[in-house]
Amino acid sequence: MNFSRRLTLFIFGILLGSAFVYAVLIRGREMPAWLPGDRVLEQLREHPVQVSSKGACQLKCNKLENNDILSVLNTAEVLFSESDIRDKDIPEYVLEGKGLKGQSLKMKFKSQQLTTNFLELIQPATADTCNCQ
């Protein structure tokens, strides 16, 4: 048997074995999040969101809706450098994502037991003039 025939059979075997492994073991399974940012987002998304009084005031001042919070959660990246995660029982995470209208928003969240708490809106300039406490 010459080299090209052996190489063809080898490649055919690899492809057949890969298809079998995919069909039996991988297809239809949900893969868990591996990276720290993905794990945080998964944890925040799995529970209903409660809005703090300061967060509600900031949303109202910036003419945003509760659906903007969900949009940010779905399109977010976790900013660990701005998050408050050290020496806290319940870490607070800063997320940056897109709102419903496509605007970039930074929001602070924390996850407690069975709820995700939206704490505050961080960056918009109009949030500073709202006087929300």
BELTA-V695677 format. One record per residue. RES is the residue in three letters. PHI is phi in radians with two decimals (none if undefined). NEAR is the number of other ideal C-beta (glycine too) atoms within 12 Angstrom. D_FIRST is the distance of its C-alpha to the first C-alpha in Angstrom with 1 decimal. Layout:
res={RES	RES}
phi={PHI	PHI}
near={NEAR	NEAR}
d_first={D_FIRST	D_FIRST}
This chain:
res={MET	ASN	PHE	SER	ARG	ARG	LEU	THR	LEU	PHE	ILE	PHE	GLY	ILE	LEU	LEU	GLY	SER	ALA	PHE	VAL	TYR	ALA	VAL	LEU	ILE	ARG	GLY	ARG	GLU	MET	PRO	ALA	TRP	LEU	PRO	GLY	ASP	ARG	VAL	LEU	GLU	GLN	LEU	ARG	GLU	HIS	PRO	VAL	GLN	VAL	SER	SER	LYS	GLY	ALA	CYS	GLN	LEU	LYS	CYS	ASN	LYS	LEU	GLU	ASN	ASN	ASP	ILE	LEU	SER	VAL	LEU	ASN	THR	ALA	GLU	VAL	LEU	PHE	SER	GLU	SER	ASP	ILE	ARG	ASP	LYS	ASP	ILE	PRO	GLU	TYR	VAL	LEU	GLU	GLY	LYS	GLY	LEU	LYS	GLY	GLN	SER	LEU	LYS	MET	LYS	PHE	LYS	SER	GLN	GLN	LEU	THR	THR	ASN	PHE	LEU	GLU	LEU	ILE	GLN	PRO	ALA	THR	ALA	ASP	THR	CYS	ASN	CYS	GLN}
phi={none	-1.40	-1.11	-1.12	-1.17	-1.11	-1.11	-1.09	-1.14	-1.10	-1.12	-1.06	-1.14	-1.09	-1.13	-1.12	-1.14	-1.12	-1.10	-1.13	-1.08	-1.08	-1.14	-1.56	-1.80	-1.82	-1.01	1.46	-1.75	-1.59	-1.49	-1.25	-1.27	-1.83	-1.40	-1.01	-1.09	-1.17	-1.18	-1.13	-1.08	-1.07	-1.14	-1.24	-1.35	-1.37	-2.08	-1.15	-1.66	-1.94	-1.79	-1.28	-1.13	-1.12	-1.11	-1.12	-1.10	-1.16	-1.09	-1.13	-1.13	-1.64	0.95	-1.92	-2.02	-1.10	-1.18	-1.14	-1.11	-1.13	-1.12	-1.12	-1.04	-1.41	-2.03	-1.47	-2.12	-1.48	-1.72	-1.14	-1.18	-1.75	-1.37	-1.86	-2.03	-1.57	0.97	-2.28	-1.19	-2.11	-1.18	-1.95	-1.95	-1.72	-2.01	-2.12	-2.70	-1.77	-1.41	-1.12	-1.60	1.56	-1.34	-1.44	-2.26	-1.97	-2.34	-1.90	-2.26	-2.50	-1.96	-2.14	0.67	-1.95	-2.38	-1.94	-1.77	-1.52	-1.57	-2.83	-1.65	-1.67	-1.71	-0.99	-1.13	-1.25	-1.18	-1.27	-1.54	-1.35	1.15	-1.52	-2.13}
near={9	8	9	10	11	12	13	14	15	15	14	14	14	14	14	14	15	15	15	14	13	14	13	12	13	13	12	9	10	8	12	10	17	9	14	17	24	17	18	29	27	23	27	39	26	17	19	19	32	22	29	26	16	23	34	25	23	35	33	21	21	30	17	30	18	21	16	33	39	27	25	42	34	20	22	33	27	34	26	20	13	18	29	21	23	10	8	13	12	19	24	31	38	32	43	29	33	22	31	20	15	12	21	22	38	30	48	36	44	31	33	22	14	12	19	35	29	40	35	34	40	30	24	24	12	19	26	15	12	22	12	22	11}
d_first={0.0	3.8	6.8	8.5	6.5	6.9	10.3	11.2	10.8	12.7	15.4	15.8	16.4	18.8	20.7	20.9	22.2	24.6	26.0	26.6	28.4	30.5	31.5	32.4	33.8	34.9	36.1	39.8	40.7	43.2	42.1	45.0	46.2	45.0	47.0	50.7	51.9	50.0	51.3	54.9	54.5	53.1	56.1	58.6	57.2	57.2	61.0	63.8	65.5	69.1	71.0	73.5	76.9	76.2	72.9	74.7	77.3	74.8	72.9	76.2	77.2	73.9	73.9	70.7	69.8	68.2	65.2	64.7	64.2	61.4	59.9	59.9	58.3	55.4	54.8	55.8	54.6	56.2	58.2	58.1	60.2	63.0	62.7	65.0	62.7	64.0	66.8	67.2	67.0	65.8	63.9	64.7	61.9	62.3	60.0	59.6	58.6	59.6	62.6	62.9	64.1	61.3	63.5	62.2	63.9	64.0	65.1	65.6	64.5	64.6	63.2	65.5	64.7	64.2	65.2	64.1	67.2	67.5	69.9	70.5	69.4	69.0	68.9	70.8	73.9	76.0	75.3	77.5	80.5	80.3	82.0	79.8	80.3}
